[in-house]
Amino acid sequence: MRRVEKSEEAFQKAFSVISGGVNSPVRAFSSVKGTPPFIERGEGGYIFDIDGNRYIDYVQSWGPLIFGHRNSTIESSVIDAVKRGLSFGAPTLVETQLAELIVDIFEPIEKVRFVSSGTEATMSAIRLARGYTHRDDFIKFEGCYHGHSDSLLVKGGSGMATFGSPSSPGVPADLTKHTLVAEYNSIESVERCFKESRDGVACIIVEPIAGNMGLVPADDKFLIELRELCNENGTLLIFDEVMSGFRASLSGSQELTSVRADIITLGKVIGGGMPVGAFGASREIMSHLSPEGEIYQAGTLSGNPIAMSAGVATVEQLLKDRDIYRDLEVKAKRLMRGFRDGAEEAGIDMVTDVRGSMFGFFFSKDRVKSFKDASNSDTELFAKFHSNMLDRGIYLACSAYETGFISTATTDEMIDETIRASKDSFYELSKS
């Protein structure tokens, strides 16, 4: 049996001095009705907790660690950068180096601005779009998470296109009245939002490969229709690729669809495990950003040399071997095929999906295309499956509405072990 005594004690202690015992809500394991393991260290495709348990890690710090834990190249780059100084609040060459890599990879991006988180990136991208178009309204999709800034903490009710209402106390309704919420993969709901907007829509922000309601890719036809609507209405299209950028492919969704966004937000992988975010667009759009233009955005630790160095080391490794993504996708597909086979043998309904190194699964009979579909999946069964897998040394995302990740440190032997654990877990669930 998995040992948990030290983690339980650590969680109680943390709870007494940290709100909820964690610094990001999902880490509390509330949705899977468990106590979070307190992690002591990581090594390659494994993490180890303070109780001495070893887990195969499919969370990978929620995506950034595409080369696994303690990649020697990234580690060395960070150590070298630390020796030169932690932060300067002044320009450094490494910022331009990472910016050049991103501009070369993402077709719509001609200039980029670095920030310290994905939340900052999406918040700033929307401000840029509003300032550029001189409009206040924007459209987001139910189930797409773009960080915790006030305007984005809005729910969409029953999936109808409507003016948003705050989904968190502390968010003034006045700040969200310009947020319109549509149903993912439903162009009709988007068209209704345009009709509801009195003064026009500044932008549409969408995850082209949603990762925060589980892995739910947008239909290519849907993305094409979004682009057309934006063109017709003078609206900017923002692709939130904080999660899918460098994960679904080297250039995120760009290799999977012909649709090009006006603004792209990035994060996670471009920091190699360090806090980072970015947003980029054409020279013309970015010229409206201060100090060139009048739209203000700033950050003391933006472009931090430690994060930039880790990002450069990560992206340069990805560029050296274009077969990385093919190999990651092969492993992800084999893992999900193993899950499906085990579930089918146990008489359990499951659907799966894979995009590059990203994978997701739902306990559902039907394909999931929207947050409403995801909400209809069996989350209670997911919680039991998660607990069973954790007991067998498999560390999966602790929510039915999250995405899993394969790293280059995830070996075939790890995949085999995970599939065996899943079959045992499915069998156990079928008998309960």
BELQUIPE-V134862 format. One record per helix or strand of 2 or more residues. SS is the DSSP state (A for helix, B for strand). FROM is the first residue (numbers start at 0). LEN is the number of residues. If there is no record, write none. Layout:
((SS:FROM:LEN) (SS:FROM:LEN))
This chain:
((A:4:13) (A:18:3) (A:24:4) (A:29:3) (B:38:6) (B:45:4) (B:53:4) (A:59:4) (A:71:13) (A:92:13) (B:110:5) (A:117:16) (B:136:5) (A:149:3) (B:153:2) (B:161:2) (B:164:2) (A:172:4) (B:178:4) (A:186:10) (B:200:6) (B:208:2) (B:215:2) (A:219:14) (B:235:5) (A:251:4) (B:262:5) (A:267:4) (B:276:5) (A:282:4) (A:304:16) (A:323:22) (B:350:5) (B:357:5) (A:370:5) (A:378:13) (B:393:2) (B:403:2) (A:411:20))
